[in-house]
């Protein structure tokens, strides 16, 4: 019995010893919390209308879903098997043809294009392949929230530089173009430790489309300091008011140091397909291929086949009125303008976006609805969103979620709406806002 007891005790002690050892990799420290998890759960529980997450609730174009159906049942059974790891040949070929037209240079489908599991995995490959321990990566604020944790996971140090708002003097509504980089401030962030800058144009969440002058300034600094550019261009076709999306890789000295990130989800309104890509020089993409082959290895063949057919159609219709890339921004611009008017009418001052799915609005006039909590660590816009979802049934996203910890509390009077929604969804949101306005007026 003594032997049995001592064996049991030693087993218990060894189990405790094993369990006390940290299981988490050090690179995950501090990046385990994600605002989206909490907000998506809240929206699913309480919201009647969700203008939070960035996905359309209208259908993908018929030509694309028909291509998927054809690929699924069209008799080519090899489309149910692995394809080339770095991209289905028909897709990389048509992407290369498209980017040759867009960039005005030769693009090799086998070495200058790689297909990824959405733009999200493309970004992950960029940071893992190009950022080393101790490297600094410049991130322009506000930024799509995965940039910061992905830089940290790679061992890099994020360095933040803000777009600063310059409100128009004439009382007009602010535009995303009114949010600008300070050239001296941007230049001061570059040093011998800077490995890369992340550019997102059109920008999520603001909808800012960087001008040729702004991109020229970034390009000049990249060349001067021998810095790489990770250019997130997932909203490249969603640009409004006759504005032009300029690709930084087309500027002098930038092709050799730029990785362009793109997304079929945003391009063809099919975010659940998770087909993305990177385009860039082989000297950079060879390292992304190493990360890709040792992580996901391969993307869904049928989805790639259908996206390839979608691009083949768009290549034939390039610049013509019936092109989806011409029709979609026109449709979204009307939705944007409608939501701008409705938000303005209730006192949520919208910042008119030049591109993307998103519109940021100033909620300062609604401060009395949601009392401030003194000495709270939680930014005001987070509390406002939670209150609005629970009490009004309308979901949006706090702008401070797109800022670093140090700067979160500077931008707590703004929230982000997604207007890439069905007319009925937007009207239901407007009904909530108008009723809310009436309640405020009567009280």
JOFENWO-V824575 format. One record per backbone hydrogen bond with DSSP energy under -0.5 kcal/mol. CO is the residue of the C=O (numbers start at 0). NH is the residue of the N-H. E is the energy in kcal/mol with one decimal. If there is no record, write none. Layout:
CO_NH_E ; CO_NH_E
//
This chain:
0_4_-2.6 ; 1_5_-2.7 ; 2_6_-2.4 ; 3_7_-2.4 ; 4_8_-2.5 ; 5_9_-2.7 ; 6_10_-2.3 ; 7_11_-2.3 ; 8_12_-2.7 ; 9_13_-2.4 ; 10_14_-2.2 ; 11_15_-2.2 ; 12_16_-2.6 ; 13_17_-2.3 ; 14_18_-2.5 ; 15_19_-1.5 ; 16_20_-0.5 ; 17_20_-1.0 ; 24_27_-2.1 ; 25_28_-1.7 ; 27_30_-1.8 ; 33_36_-0.7 ; 33_37_-1.0 ; 34_38_-2.5 ; 35_39_-3.0 ; 36_40_-1.6 ; 37_41_-2.2 ; 38_42_-2.7 ; 39_43_-2.3 ; 40_44_-1.8 ; 41_45_-2.8 ; 41_46_-0.5 ; 42_46_-1.6 ; 48_50_-0.7 ; 48_394_-2.5 ; 50_417_-1.9 ; 52_54_-1.6 ; 60_63_-1.1 ; 60_64_-1.9 ; 61_65_-2.7 ; 62_66_-1.2 ; 63_67_-2.0 ; 64_68_-2.3 ; 65_69_-2.6 ; 66_70_-2.4 ; 67_71_-2.3 ; 68_72_-2.3 ; 69_73_-1.4 ; 74_76_-1.3 ; 75_78_-1.9 ; 76_79_-1.6 ; 77_80_-1.6 ; 83_86_-1.7 ; 85_114_-2.0 ; 87_90_-1.1 ; 87_91_-2.2 ; 88_92_-2.1 ; 89_93_-1.8 ; 90_94_-2.5 ; 91_95_-2.2 ; 92_96_-2.0 ; 93_97_-2.3 ; 94_98_-2.8 ; 95_99_-2.0 ; 96_100_-1.4 ; 97_101_-2.1 ; 98_102_-2.8 ; 99_103_-1.6 ; 99_104_-0.7 ; 106_108_-0.5 ; 107_111_-2.8 ; 111_279_-2.0 ; 113_277_-2.4 ; 115_117_-2.0 ; 115_275_-2.7 ; 116_120_-1.2 ; 117_121_-1.3 ; 118_122_-2.5 ; 119_123_-2.1 ; 120_124_-2.7 ; 121_125_-2.0 ; 122_126_-2.4 ; 123_127_-2.5 ; 124_128_-2.4 ; 125_129_-2.1 ; 126_130_-1.9 ; 131_134_-2.3 ; 134_156_-3.1 ; 135_194_-3.1 ; 135_195_-1.2 ; 136_158_-2.8 ; 137_197_-2.8 ; 138_160_-2.1 ; 140_162_-2.7 ; 143_146_-1.9 ; 144_148_-0.7 ; 145_149_-2.1 ; 146_150_-2.2 ; 147_151_-2.2 ; 148_152_-2.6 ; 149_153_-1.3 ; 150_155_-2.3 ; 151_154_-1.7 ; 154_133_-2.1 ; 155_157_-0.5 ; 156_136_-2.3 ; 158_138_-2.9 ; 160_140_-2.4 ; 161_163_-0.5 ; 163_179_-2.3 ; 167_170_-0.7 ; 173_351_-2.7 ; 174_177_-1.8 ; 175_178_-1.5 ; 177_165_-2.0 ; 177_179_-0.7 ; 179_163_-3.5 ; 180_182_-0.7 ; 181_185_-2.9 ; 182_186_-2.4 ; 183_187_-1.8 ; 184_188_-0.6 ; 185_188_-1.4 ; 186_189_-1.2 ; 190_193_-1.4 ; 192_135_-2.7 ; 194_227_-2.7 ; 195_137_-2.5 ; 196_198_-0.6 ; 196_229_-2.6 ; 197_139_-0.8 ; 198_231_-3.2 ; 202_204_-0.6 ; 202_206_-3.3 ; 206_353_-1.3 ; 206_354_-1.1 ; 207_201_-0.6 ; 207_202_-3.0 ; 207_209_-0.6 ; 210_214_-2.6 ; 211_215_-2.4 ; 212_216_-1.9 ; 213_217_-1.9 ; 214_218_-2.9 ; 215_219_-2.5 ; 216_220_-1.9 ; 217_221_-2.3 ; 218_222_-2.5 ; 219_223_-2.4 ; 220_224_-2.3 ; 221_225_-0.6 ; 221_226_-2.6 ; 222_225_-0.7 ; 227_196_-2.0 ; 228_230_-0.8 ; 228_258_-2.4 ; 229_198_-2.5 ; 229_231_-0.8 ; 230_232_-0.9 ; 230_260_-2.8 ; 231_200_-0.9 ; 232_235_-1.8 ; 234_237_-1.7 ; 236_238_-1.2 ; 237_355_-2.2 ; 239_242_-2.2 ; 243_245_-0.7 ; 245_247_-0.6 ; 246_249_-2.1 ; 247_250_-1.6 ; 250_253_-2.1 ; 250_254_-0.5 ; 253_256_-1.3 ; 253_257_-0.6 ; 254_257_-1.1 ; 254_280_-0.6 ; 256_228_-3.0 ; 257_259_-0.5 ; 257_280_-0.6 ; 258_230_-2.7 ; 259_278_-2.1 ; 260_232_-2.3 ; 261_276_-1.8 ; 262_266_-1.9 ; 263_267_-2.9 ; 263_269_-0.5 ; 264_269_-1.5 ; 267_60_-0.6 ; 269_272_-1.6 ; 270_273_-0.9 ; 273_275_-0.5 ; 274_263_-2.8 ; 274_264_-0.7 ; 275_115_-2.3 ; 276_261_-2.5 ; 277_113_-2.2 ; 278_259_-3.1 ; 280_283_-1.5 ; 280_284_-2.7 ; 281_285_-2.5 ; 283_286_-1.1 ; 283_287_-1.2 ; 284_288_-2.6 ; 285_289_-1.0 ; 286_290_-1.5 ; 287_291_-2.7 ; 288_292_-2.8 ; 289_293_-1.0 ; 291_294_-1.5 ; 291_296_-3.0 ; 295_297_-1.6 ; 299_303_-1.8 ; 300_304_-2.4 ; 301_305_-2.4 ; 302_306_-2.3 ; 303_307_-2.4 ; 304_308_-1.9 ; 305_309_-2.1 ; 306_310_-2.4 ; 307_311_-2.2 ; 308_312_-2.0 ; 309_313_-2.1 ; 310_314_-2.4 ; 311_315_-1.6 ; 312_316_-1.7 ; 314_317_-0.7 ; 316_319_-2.8 ; 319_322_-1.8 ; 322_325_-1.2 ; 322_326_-2.5 ; 323_327_-2.9 ; 325_329_-1.0 ; 326_330_-2.3 ; 327_331_-2.7 ; 328_332_-2.4 ; 329_333_-1.5 ; 330_334_-1.6 ; 331_335_-2.9 ; 332_336_-2.6 ; 333_337_-2.1 ; 334_338_-2.4 ; 335_339_-2.8 ; 336_340_-2.1 ; 337_341_-2.0 ; 338_342_-2.8 ; 339_343_-2.4 ; 340_344_-2.1 ; 341_345_-1.0 ; 342_345_-0.6 ; 342_346_-0.6 ; 342_347_-2.2 ; 343_346_-0.9 ; 346_348_-0.9 ; 347_349_-0.6 ; 348_361_-3.2 ; 349_351_-0.7 ; 350_359_-0.7 ; 351_175_-2.6 ; 353_239_-3.2 ; 356_418_-2.8 ; 356_419_-0.5 ; 358_416_-3.1 ; 359_350_-3.3 ; 360_414_-2.2 ; 361_348_-1.3 ; 362_365_-2.4 ; 363_366_-1.5 ; 365_368_-1.5 ; 365_369_-0.9 ; 368_370_-0.6 ; 371_373_-0.6 ; 372_375_-1.5 ; 378_381_-0.7 ; 378_382_-1.6 ; 379_383_-2.7 ; 380_384_-2.4 ; 381_385_-2.3 ; 382_386_-2.5 ; 383_387_-2.9 ; 384_388_-2.8 ; 385_389_-2.2 ; 386_390_-3.0 ; 387_391_-2.2 ; 387_392_-1.0 ; 387_393_-1.1 ; 388_392_-0.8 ; 392_47_-2.6 ; 392_48_-2.5 ; 394_50_-2.1 ; 396_415_-3.8 ; 397_400_-1.4 ; 398_401_-2.5 ; 399_402_-1.6 ; 401_141_-0.6 ; 401_142_-2.5 ; 403_406_-1.1 ; 403_407_-1.3 ; 406_409_-1.9 ; 407_410_-1.5 ; 412_362_-3.1 ; 413_398_-2.0 ; 414_360_-2.8 ; 415_396_-2.1 ; 416_358_-2.4 ; 416_418_-0.5 ; 418_420_-2.2 ; 419_56_-0.7 ; 421_425_-2.0 ; 422_426_-2.6 ; 423_427_-2.1 ; 424_428_-1.9 ; 425_429_-2.3 ; 426_430_-2.4 ; 427_431_-1.7 ; 428_432_-2.2 ; 429_433_-3.0 ; 430_434_-2.2 ; 431_435_-2.2 ; 432_436_-2.3 ; 433_437_-2.2 ; 434_438_-2.2 ; 435_439_-2.2 ; 436_440_-2.6 ; 437_441_-2.8 ; 438_442_-1.6
//
